[in-house]
Amino acid sequence: MSEVKVNKISPRTNCGTTQLGDAGDTITVTGDLKSNSLKSASGSTITLGQSGDTIQLGCGASQTGFGRTGTVDWDTTAKTASFTAVSGNGYFVNTTSGAITATLPASPSAGDIVGFNDYARTFETNNLTIARNGSNIQGAATDATILTNGQSTMFVYVDATQGWIPTEDQTTGNYGVQYVSATGGTIVTNGNFKTHIFTSPGTFCVSCAGNAGGSNTVDYFVVAGGGGGGNDTFAPANRGGGGAGGGGFRLSNSVGCLPAPSMSPLVNPTGLPVSVTGYPITVGGGGAGGIPGGPYSGARGSNSIFSSITSTGGGGGAGHAPAAGGSDAPTPGGSGGGRQDPAGPAGGQGNVPPVSPPQGNPAGNAGGGPPNYTAGGGGGAGSVGGNAPGPGPTIGGNGGDGSFIACSMIGPTAPSYGTPGPATGRYFAGGGGAKESGTGGAGGGAAASGGAAATVNTGGGGGGQRSAPAGNGGSGIVMIRYKYQ
């Protein structure tokens, strides 16, 4: 091995190609070199060769200091497992058997470059994750995900602020900050947030699951159908059926947390992660009210479901048959149905099956004495059903109040959903009032007067009745909220 110091150049020339040095040589250019065939000098700029020349290092020789030309040397052995990339290399990545993570070089310098290509066109099924290894990717301190089949891209390190920037694929949704993106239901936008509202069954279709740099969880509001009110046709006594329970009320508040005074104390502070898939939405229907001739007790409302969250239908209010023989049992549920007879079964229990925070409350108890019994009101999401206040034949228990969500969760169309209540926000899942004269709880619960039906899409309980059909429960509702920008 030798060091060739070029002062006066006597290069070997072969077919128009000028070669400096042999394998293992170090080429050091010194002095004031002026050669028409090899280089020219102007100030501190040295130019090797002239138009038409090819400058070639000898076989096996190496160079330093010339930098890269914005391309990579492709490694043609496809990667089938996670690996750490080296600047200047391009990689064919085969995710046929599973997702792969490529870790970018540590402590990169400006101009470092790496490339990635989808070897088997499977990035959509099994993603390629680009681990940032301490540097930003497109200005964000988060890993990147390549999830498009056939995608190929180069990453060039620019500076500490932007870090690695993709230069051939500028699809910003795949790099840096990502947000949840989805379709389904009625979509309302409020600031940086979207809420999908389902008043009937549908599908919440997630097209991008986001990441921690943007958003990757959603908040849920799931209310089940309310129960049907109870019917009492026992003669000759003057009494009425129990009020129905409101549907189960389940809510999270983790995404751009809404202020506590405007949100129910029943919130779960943890939202749900989502993936790229379709989530079936079940919106529970209200239970049928009891009718003369039977069934006398109201039916329980149907469950509402989103992902792992199930809210239980509200319990039906207890009824009583025309002949003596005792009151029917009220049913448990999200909130329980009201008791009809103090000598009969207890009022329906709420929060059945139990979840935390609780999804509802128990019903009220009956009062009075033979023959004029008075029934209890249905439980609501926010409070227990009212007990029958006295022995008189015309006074039944009030339905328990429902609970509430902030109007800003629903967006500018808030007045279209839920009902006004005693505090800020919109109310849902109120209990039904018991016959006679029991009032419905805030949140769609129906009054007993006339056996009123609960308000649709509130999950309210139906009102109790005597000698006529009792009120049906209100259908439920499902809302999903996330940050989209």
C-alpha positions as CSV (number, residue, x, y, z in Angstrom):
1,M,0.0,0.0,0.0
2,S,1.4,3.4,-0.8
3,E,0.3,7.1,-0.7
4,V,0.2,8.8,-4.0
5,K,0.9,12.5,-3.7
6,V,0.0,14.1,-7.0
7,N,2.0,17.3,-7.9
8,K,2.6,16.5,-11.5
9,I,0.0,14.1,-12.9
10,S,1.0,11.2,-15.0
11,P,-2.2,9.2,-14.8
12,R,-2.8,6.0,-16.6
13,T,-5.4,6.4,-19.4
14,N,-7.4,3.6,-20.9
15,C,-10.0,4.3,-23.6
16,G,-10.7,7.8,-22.3
17,T,-10.9,6.8,-18.6
18,T,-8.4,8.5,-16.3
19,Q,-7.4,6.3,-13.2
20,L,-5.7,7.6,-10.1
21,G,-3.9,5.0,-8.0
22,D,-4.3,1.3,-7.4
23,A,-6.1,-0.8,-4.8
24,G,-5.2,0.2,-1.3
25,D,-3.7,3.6,-2.3
26,T,-4.6,6.9,-0.6
27,I,-4.8,9.7,-3.1
28,T,-3.6,13.1,-1.7
29,V,-3.7,16.0,-4.1
30,T,-1.0,18.7,-3.3
31,G,0.5,21.7,-4.9
32,D,-0.7,23.9,-7.7
33,L,-2.0,21.4,-10.1
34,K,-2.7,22.5,-13.6
35,S,-3.5,19.8,-16.2
36,N,-5.8,20.2,-19.1
37,S,-6.6,16.5,-19.2
38,L,-7.2,16.0,-15.5
39,K,-8.1,19.2,-13.6
40,S,-8.0,22.9,-13.5
41,A,-7.5,25.2,-10.5
42,S,-9.3,28.5,-9.8
43,G,-8.7,30.0,-6.4
44,S,-9.4,27.3,-3.8
45,T,-11.6,25.2,-6.1
46,I,-10.0,22.1,-7.6
47,T,-11.8,20.5,-10.5
48,L,-10.8,16.9,-11.5
49,G,-11.3,16.2,-15.2
50,Q,-13.2,18.1,-17.8
51,S,-16.3,17.5,-20.0
52,G,-16.3,14.0,-21.3
53,D,-13.8,12.6,-18.8
54,T,-14.6,9.8,-16.3
55,I,-12.8,9.9,-12.9
56,Q,-12.5,6.4,-11.6
57,L,-10.9,5.1,-8.4
58,G,-8.8,2.0,-8.8
59,C,-10.5,-1.3,-8.0
60,G,-10.7,-1.8,-4.3
61,A,-9.8,1.9,-3.5
62,S,-12.1,4.0,-1.4
63,Q,-13.0,7.7,-1.2
64,T,-14.0,10.0,1.6
65,G,-15.3,13.6,1.8
66,F,-17.2,13.6,-1.5
67,G,-20.6,13.0,0.2
68,R,-23.7,11.2,-1.2
69,T,-25.6,12.1,-4.3
70,G,-29.1,11.7,-2.7
71,T,-29.4,8.0,-3.5
72,V,-28.9,4.8,-1.6
73,D,-27.2,1.5,-2.2
74,W,-30.0,-1.1,-2.2
75,D,-29.6,-4.3,-0.1
76,T,-31.2,-6.9,-2.3
77,T,-31.5,-9.4,0.5
78,A,-35.1,-8.7,1.8
79,K,-35.5,-8.0,5.5
80,T,-37.9,-10.4,7.2
81,A,-37.4,-9.3,10.8
82,S,-36.9,-6.0,12.7
83,F,-33.5,-4.3,12.0
84,T,-31.5,-1.1,12.5
85,A,-31.0,0.9,9.2
86,V,-27.6,2.3,8.2
87,S,-27.2,5.6,6.5
88,G,-26.7,5.2,2.7
89,N,-28.6,1.9,2.5
90,G,-31.9,1.0,1.0
91,Y,-33.9,-2.0,2.2
92,F,-36.5,-4.2,0.7
93,V,-38.8,-5.2,3.6
94,N,-40.9,-8.3,3.5
95,T,-43.8,-8.2,6.0
96,T,-45.6,-11.3,4.6
97,S,-45.2,-13.1,8.0
98,G,-45.8,-10.1,10.3
99,A,-45.2,-6.5,11.1
100,I,-41.6,-5.3,11.1
101,T,-39.8,-2.3,12.8
102,A,-36.9,-0.6,11.1
103,T,-34.9,1.6,13.5
104,L,-33.3,4.7,12.1
105,P,-29.6,5.4,12.7
106,A,-28.8,6.9,16.1
107,S,-27.1,10.4,16.3
108,P,-27.6,11.2,12.6
109,S,-25.9,13.9,10.7
110,A,-27.5,16.3,8.1
111,G,-27.6,14.5,4.8
112,D,-27.9,11.0,6.2
113,I,-30.3,9.0,4.0
114,V,-32.1,5.6,4.2
115,G,-34.7,4.0,2.0
116,F,-37.5,1.4,2.3
117,N,-39.5,-0.5,-0.2
118,D,-42.4,-2.9,0.2
119,Y,-40.9,-6.2,-1.1
120,A,-44.1,-8.3,-1.1
121,R,-46.8,-5.5,-1.3
122,T,-48.0,-6.3,2.2
123,F,-47.5,-3.1,4.2
124,E,-51.2,-2.6,4.5
125,T,-51.8,-6.0,6.1
126,N,-48.6,-6.0,8.2
127,N,-47.3,-2.4,8.7
128,L,-43.7,-1.3,8.6
129,T,-42.9,0.9,11.6
130,I,-40.1,3.4,11.4
131,A,-38.7,3.8,14.9
132,R,-37.3,7.3,15.3
133,N,-34.4,6.3,17.6
134,G,-34.4,9.7,19.4
135,S,-34.8,12.0,16.4
136,N,-37.9,13.6,15.1
137,I,-39.7,12.3,12.0
138,Q,-41.2,15.1,10.0
139,G,-41.1,17.4,13.0
140,A,-42.8,15.0,15.5
141,A,-41.3,13.0,18.3
142,T,-43.1,9.9,17.3
143,D,-42.5,6.8,15.2
144,A,-43.8,6.6,11.7
145,T,-46.0,3.9,10.2
146,I,-45.9,2.9,6.5
147,L,-49.3,1.2,5.8
148,T,-49.8,1.4,2.0
149,N,-49.2,-1.6,-0.2
150,G,-46.3,-1.1,-2.6
151,Q,-45.1,2.1,-0.9
152,S,-41.5,3.1,-1.3
153,T,-39.8,6.1,0.4
154,M,-36.5,7.8,1.3
155,F,-35.9,9.4,4.6
156,V,-33.2,12.2,4.8
157,Y,-32.0,13.7,8.0
158,V,-32.2,17.5,7.8
159,D,-31.8,19.0,11.3
160,A,-32.8,18.5,14.9
161,T,-36.1,20.4,14.4
162,Q,-37.6,18.4,11.5
163,G,-35.4,15.4,11.9
164,W,-36.0,12.8,9.2
165,I,-38.1,14.0,6.3
166,P,-39.6,11.6,3.6
167,T,-38.4,12.9,0.2
168,E,-40.2,10.6,-2.3
169,D,-43.5,10.0,-0.6
170,Q,-44.9,13.1,1.0
171,T,-48.1,11.5,2.3
172,T,-48.2,13.3,5.6
173,G,-50.8,10.9,7.0
174,N,-48.2,8.2,7.2
175,Y,-45.5,10.0,9.0
176,G,-45.1,12.1,12.1
177,V,-48.3,13.2,13.8
178,Q,-51.4,11.0,12.9
179,Y,-55.0,11.4,14.0
180,V,-57.9,9.1,14.2
181,S,-60.0,9.2,11.0
182,A,-63.4,7.4,10.6
183,T,-66.8,7.4,9.0
184,G,-70.3,6.4,10.2
185,G,-73.3,7.9,11.8
186,T,-74.1,11.6,11.9
187,I,-70.7,13.5,12.1
188,V,-70.6,16.8,13.8
189,T,-67.4,18.9,14.2
190,N,-66.6,21.2,17.1
191,G,-63.2,22.8,17.0
192,N,-60.5,20.1,16.7
193,F,-62.9,17.3,17.6
194,K,-65.4,15.2,15.7
195,T,-68.4,13.3,17.2
196,H,-70.1,10.4,15.4
197,I,-73.7,10.1,16.6
198,F,-75.7,6.9,16.1
199,T,-79.4,7.0,16.7
200,S,-79.9,3.6,15.1
201,P,-77.6,0.6,14.3
202,G,-74.6,1.3,12.1
203,T,-70.9,0.9,11.8
204,F,-68.0,3.1,13.0
205,C,-65.4,2.5,10.3
206,V,-61.8,3.5,11.3
207,S,-59.5,4.2,8.3
208,C,-56.6,5.6,10.4
209,A,-56.0,4.6,14.0
210,G,-53.7,7.6,14.6
211,N,-50.7,7.7,17.0
212,A,-49.6,9.2,20.3
213,G,-48.4,12.3,18.5
214,G,-51.9,13.2,17.3
215,S,-54.7,11.0,18.7
216,N,-55.1,7.2,19.0
217,T,-58.0,6.9,21.4
218,V,-61.7,7.8,21.3
219,D,-64.2,8.7,23.9
220,Y,-67.6,6.9,24.1
221,F,-71.1,7.7,25.2
222,V,-73.3,4.6,25.2
223,V,-76.9,4.7,26.5
224,A,-79.2,1.7,26.4
225,G,-82.9,1.6,25.7
226,G,-85.2,2.5,28.7
227,G,-87.6,0.1,30.2
228,G,-91.4,0.1,29.7
229,G,-93.8,1.3,32.4
230,G,-95.9,-1.1,34.4
231,N,-99.7,-1.5,34.1
232,D,-102.1,-2.2,37.0
233,T,-105.6,-3.3,36.3
234,F,-106.4,-4.9,39.7
235,A,-110.0,-4.1,40.6
236,P,-111.5,-2.6,42.5
237,A,-108.5,-0.9,44.0
238,N,-107.4,2.5,42.6
239,R,-103.6,2.2,42.1
240,G,-101.1,2.2,39.3
241,G,-98.0,0.5,37.7
242,G,-94.4,1.2,38.5
243,G,-92.2,3.6,36.6
244,A,-89.5,2.1,34.3
245,G,-85.8,2.4,34.8
246,G,-83.6,4.4,32.4
247,G,-81.2,2.7,30.2
248,G,-77.6,2.1,31.2
249,F,-75.4,5.2,30.9
250,R,-71.7,4.8,30.2
251,L,-69.3,7.6,29.3
252,S,-65.6,8.3,29.0
253,N,-63.8,11.7,29.0
254,S,-60.2,11.4,28.1
255,V,-59.8,13.1,24.7
256,G,-59.3,16.9,25.2
257,C,-61.0,16.5,28.5
258,L,-64.2,18.5,28.9
259,P,-64.5,20.4,32.1
260,A,-66.0,18.5,35.1
261,P,-68.9,20.9,35.8
262,S,-70.3,20.2,32.4
263,M,-69.7,16.5,32.4
264,S,-71.4,13.7,34.4
265,P,-69.6,12.5,37.5
266,L,-70.1,9.1,36.1
267,V,-67.2,9.5,33.5
268,N,-64.5,7.0,33.0
269,P,-61.3,8.9,32.6
270,T,-59.9,6.3,30.2
271,G,-61.0,6.2,26.5
272,L,-60.7,3.3,24.1
273,P,-57.9,2.6,21.6
274,V,-59.0,1.9,18.1
275,S,-57.6,0.0,15.1
276,V,-58.3,0.1,11.4
277,T,-61.5,-1.9,11.2
278,G,-65.3,-1.5,11.3
279,Y,-67.0,-1.4,14.7
280,P,-70.6,-2.5,14.7
281,I,-72.8,-0.1,16.7
282,T,-75.9,-1.5,18.5
283,V,-78.5,1.1,19.6
284,G,-80.9,-0.5,22.0
285,G,-84.7,-0.1,21.6
286,G,-87.0,0.9,24.4
287,G,-89.0,-1.7,26.2
288,A,-92.7,-2.1,25.6
289,G,-95.0,-0.8,28.4
290,G,-97.4,-3.2,30.2
291,I,-100.9,-3.5,28.7
292,P,-104.4,-4.6,30.1
293,G,-104.7,-8.3,29.5
294,G,-100.9,-8.7,29.9
295,P,-98.1,-8.7,30.0
296,Y,-98.8,-6.2,32.9
297,S,-95.2,-5.4,33.7
298,G,-93.1,-3.4,31.3
299,A,-90.3,-5.0,29.3
300,R,-86.7,-4.3,29.8
301,G,-85.0,-2.1,27.2
302,S,-82.4,-3.5,24.9
303,N,-78.6,-3.1,25.3
304,S,-76.5,-0.6,23.4
305,I,-73.0,-1.7,22.4
306,F,-69.8,-0.1,21.0
307,S,-66.6,-2.1,21.0
308,S,-66.0,-3.4,24.6
309,I,-68.7,-1.1,26.1
310,T,-72.1,-2.6,26.7
311,S,-74.8,-0.5,28.4
312,T,-77.7,-2.6,29.8
313,G,-81.4,-1.8,29.0
314,G,-83.5,-0.2,31.7
315,G,-85.7,-2.4,33.9
316,G,-89.4,-2.5,33.3
317,G,-91.9,-1.2,35.9
318,A,-93.9,-3.7,37.9
319,G,-97.6,-4.3,37.0
320,H,-100.5,-6.1,38.6
321,A,-103.0,-8.4,37.1
322,P,-106.8,-7.9,37.4
323,A,-107.3,-10.7,39.8
324,A,-105.8,-10.9,43.3
325,G,-102.5,-12.8,43.6
326,G,-99.8,-10.2,44.2
327,S,-97.7,-7.8,42.1
328,D,-95.3,-8.8,39.4
329,A,-91.7,-8.3,40.0
330,P,-90.0,-5.2,38.6
331,T,-86.9,-6.0,36.5
332,P,-83.3,-4.9,37.1
333,G,-81.2,-3.3,34.5
334,G,-79.1,-0.3,33.7
335,S,-81.5,1.4,36.2
336,G,-84.2,-0.6,37.9
337,G,-88.0,-0.6,37.3
338,G,-90.3,0.6,40.1
339,R,-92.0,-1.6,42.7
340,Q,-95.8,-1.8,42.5
341,D,-96.8,-3.4,45.8
342,P,-95.1,-2.9,49.2
343,A,-95.9,-6.5,50.0
344,G,-94.6,-7.6,46.7
345,P,-91.0,-8.0,45.3
346,A,-88.6,-5.2,45.9
347,G,-87.8,-2.5,43.4
348,G,-85.5,-3.4,40.5
349,Q,-81.8,-3.0,41.1
350,G,-79.7,-0.7,38.9
351,N,-76.1,-1.2,37.6
352,V,-76.9,-4.8,36.6
353,P,-74.5,-6.3,35.6
354,P,-72.2,-4.1,37.8
355,V,-69.6,-1.8,36.1
356,S,-67.5,1.0,37.4
357,P,-68.4,3.8,37.3
358,P,-72.0,2.6,37.8
359,Q,-74.3,2.8,34.8
360,G,-77.5,3.4,36.8
361,N,-79.5,3.3,40.0
362,P,-82.2,1.2,41.7
363,A,-85.9,2.0,41.6
364,G,-88.1,3.5,44.2
365,N,-90.4,1.5,46.6
366,A,-94.1,1.3,46.7
367,G,-96.2,2.7,49.6
368,G,-99.7,2.7,51.0
369,G,-101.9,-0.1,52.2
370,P,-104.7,-2.3,50.9
371,P,-106.4,-1.7,48.7
372,N,-104.8,1.5,47.5
373,Y,-101.1,0.8,46.9
374,T,-98.9,3.4,45.2
375,A,-95.9,2.4,43.1
376,G,-92.3,3.5,43.0
377,G,-90.6,5.5,40.3
378,G,-88.0,4.0,38.0
379,G,-84.3,4.6,38.7
380,G,-82.3,7.1,36.6
381,A,-78.6,7.3,35.7
382,G,-78.1,10.1,38.1
383,S,-80.3,9.2,41.0
384,V,-82.5,6.5,42.5
385,G,-86.2,6.3,41.7
386,G,-88.6,8.1,44.0
387,N,-90.5,6.2,46.7
388,A,-94.3,6.5,46.7
389,P,-94.8,9.4,49.0
390,G,-97.9,8.3,50.9
391,P,-100.8,6.0,51.2
392,G,-103.1,8.0,49.0
393,P,-104.2,6.3,45.8
394,T,-103.2,9.1,43.5
395,I,-99.6,9.7,44.3
396,G,-96.8,7.6,42.8
397,G,-93.0,7.9,43.0
398,N,-91.1,10.2,40.6
399,G,-88.6,8.9,38.2
400,G,-84.9,9.3,39.1
401,D,-83.0,12.0,37.2
402,G,-80.7,10.9,34.4
403,S,-77.2,12.1,34.0
404,F,-75.6,14.5,31.5
405,I,-72.9,15.3,29.0
406,A,-71.5,18.6,27.9
407,C,-73.1,20.3,24.9
408,S,-69.6,20.6,23.5
409,M,-69.3,16.9,23.2
410,I,-72.2,16.9,20.8
411,G,-71.2,20.0,19.0
412,P,-73.4,22.8,17.6
413,T,-76.4,20.4,17.1
414,A,-76.7,19.8,20.9
415,P,-80.3,20.9,21.2
416,S,-81.3,18.0,18.8
417,Y,-80.2,15.3,21.4
418,G,-81.1,14.7,25.0
419,T,-83.2,16.9,27.1
420,P,-82.6,20.0,29.3
421,G,-81.9,19.3,32.9
422,P,-81.3,21.0,36.3
423,A,-77.7,21.7,35.4
424,T,-75.6,22.5,32.4
425,G,-75.4,19.9,29.5
426,R,-77.9,17.6,28.0
427,Y,-79.6,14.8,30.0
428,F,-80.2,11.1,29.2
429,A,-81.4,8.0,30.9
430,G,-84.0,9.4,33.3
431,G,-86.4,7.1,35.1
432,G,-90.2,6.9,34.4
433,G,-92.7,8.2,36.9
434,A,-95.2,5.8,38.6
435,K,-98.9,6.0,38.3
436,E,-100.6,8.0,39.7
437,S,-99.0,11.5,39.1
438,G,-95.3,10.5,39.3
439,T,-93.1,12.8,37.2
440,G,-90.4,11.6,34.8
441,G,-86.8,12.1,35.6
442,A,-84.6,14.6,33.7
443,G,-83.3,12.8,30.6
444,G,-86.3,11.6,28.7
445,G,-88.1,9.8,31.6
446,A,-91.8,9.8,31.0
447,A,-94.5,11.1,33.4
448,A,-97.1,8.7,34.6
449,S,-99.9,10.9,33.5
450,G,-101.6,9.1,30.6
451,G,-98.9,6.5,30.6
452,A,-96.6,8.6,28.6
453,A,-93.8,7.2,26.5
454,A,-90.2,8.2,27.1
455,T,-88.4,10.5,24.6
456,V,-86.7,8.6,21.8
457,N,-82.9,8.4,21.8
458,T,-82.6,9.4,25.4
459,G,-82.8,5.9,27.1
460,G,-85.6,7.3,29.3
461,G,-88.0,5.0,31.2
462,G,-91.7,4.8,30.3
463,G,-94.4,6.0,32.7
464,G,-96.6,3.7,34.7
465,Q,-100.3,3.4,34.0
466,R,-103.6,2.0,35.2
467,S,-106.2,0.2,33.1
468,A,-104.6,1.4,29.9
469,P,-101.3,0.8,28.1
470,A,-98.3,2.0,30.0
471,G,-95.5,4.1,28.4
472,N,-92.8,2.6,26.2
473,G,-89.2,3.2,27.0
474,G,-87.1,5.6,24.9
475,S,-84.5,4.1,22.5
476,G,-80.8,4.6,23.3
477,I,-78.0,6.4,21.6
478,V,-74.3,6.0,20.9
479,M,-71.7,8.8,20.4
480,I,-68.0,8.5,19.7
481,R,-65.7,11.5,20.0
482,Y,-62.0,12.0,19.0
483,K,-59.5,14.6,18.0
484,Y,-59.1,14.7,14.3
485,Q,-56.6,17.6,13.8
